[in-house]
């Protein structure tokens, strides 16, 4: 006969289900059967709903905090870009460091679809100016 689950294990299963959104994934993480997860979650639907609401509240709080920090983030990005564009620092940097920085900037810049068309002429111009 299988061992009974403790209240702590059942709560973890409910929390994992709320996070993962899948009976199967939750069962694998907790080493129990899919039916065990279903039984626990469906038997505690009110707790699962409260966990889901808390997850949504936490997400909203994090997004609000990130929005409140936009100015600081933009200032840090500006300083970082200025440091990356400093001729003395560029002269001291290895080619690997420069290409890594360029690759990261290009990846992030082109992640925004409206900038994808802009980046190609910029790279061509950079290449042409280095000839």
C-alpha positions in Angstrom: 0.0 0.0 0.0 1.3 3.5 -0.9 2.3 5.9 1.9 -0.2 8.6 2.7 0.8 12.1 1.7 1.3 14.7 4.5 -0.5 18.0 4.5 2.7 19.7 3.6 3.1 17.4 0.5 -0.5 18.1 -0.5 0.0 21.8 -0.2 3.1 21.6 -2.3 1.2 19.6 -5.0 -1.5 22.3 -5.1 1.1 25.1 -5.3 3.1 23.2 -8.0 -0.2 22.7 -10.0 -1.0 26.4 -9.8 2.5 27.2 -11.0 2.8 24.6 -13.7 -0.9 24.5 -14.8 -0.6 20.8 -15.6 -1.6 17.7 -13.7 1.0 15.6 -15.5 3.9 18.0 -14.9 2.9 18.3 -11.3 2.7 14.5 -10.9 6.3 14.2 -12.3 7.7 16.9 -10.1 6.2 15.3 -7.0 6.7 11.7 -7.8 3.0 10.8 -7.6 0.4 9.7 -10.1 -1.6 12.0 -12.3 -4.8 10.8 -10.6 -3.4 11.7 -7.2 -2.7 15.2 -8.3 -6.2 15.5 -9.8 -7.8 14.2 -6.6 -5.9 16.6 -4.4 -6.4 19.7 -6.6 -10.1 19.0 -7.3 -10.6 18.3 -3.6 -9.1 21.6 -2.7 -10.3 23.8 -5.5 -10.8 26.8 -3.2 -7.2 26.7 -2.1 -6.0 26.3 -5.7 -8.0 29.3 -6.6 -6.6 31.3 -3.7 -3.1 30.3 -4.9 -3.9 31.3 -8.4 -5.2 34.7 -7.2 -2.0 35.2 -5.2 0.1 34.4 -8.2 -1.8 37.0 -10.2 -1.3 39.6 -7.5 2.4 38.9 -7.3 2.7 39.3 -11.0 0.9 42.6 -10.9 3.1 43.8 -8.1 6.3 42.9 -9.9 5.1 44.6 -13.1 4.1 47.7 -11.2 7.5 47.8 -9.5 9.3 47.4 -12.8 7.2 50.2 -14.3 8.1 52.4 -11.3 11.8 51.8 -11.9 11.9 52.6 -15.7 13.8 55.9 -15.1 16.5 54.2 -13.1 16.8 51.4 -15.6 17.1 53.8 -18.5 19.7 55.8 -16.7 21.7 52.6 -16.1 21.4 51.6 -19.7 22.5 55.0 -20.8 25.6 54.8 -18.6 26.3 51.3 -19.9 26.1 52.4 -23.5 28.3 55.4 -22.8 30.9 53.1 -21.2 30.7 50.7 -24.2 31.2 53.6 -26.5 34.2 55.1 -24.6 37.1 55.1 -27.1 39.6 54.4 -24.3 37.6 51.4 -23.0 37.1 50.1 -26.6 40.9 50.3 -27.2 41.5 48.3 -24.0 38.8 45.7 -24.8 39.7 42.4 -26.5 38.0 41.5 -29.8 36.0 38.8 -27.9 34.7 41.4 -25.4 33.7 43.8 -28.2 32.0 41.1 -30.3 30.1 39.8 -27.2 28.9 43.3 -26.4 27.9 44.0 -30.0 26.1 40.6 -30.3 24.2 41.3 -27.1 23.2 44.8 -28.2 22.2 43.6 -31.7 20.2 40.7 -30.2 18.3 42.9 -27.8 17.8 45.7 -30.4 16.5 43.4 -33.0 14.2 41.6 -30.6 11.9 44.6 -31.2 10.5 43.9 -34.7 10.3 47.5 -35.7 14.1 47.9 -35.3 15.0 44.8 -37.4 15.0 46.8 -40.7 17.0 49.6 -39.1 19.9 47.4 -37.9 21.1 46.1 -41.2 22.0 49.5 -42.7 23.7 50.4 -39.4 25.9 47.3 -39.5 26.7 47.9 -43.2 27.7 51.5 -42.4 29.9 50.3 -39.5 31.5 47.7 -41.8 32.1 50.3 -44.6 33.6 52.8 -42.2 36.1 50.2 -40.9 37.5 49.4 -44.4 
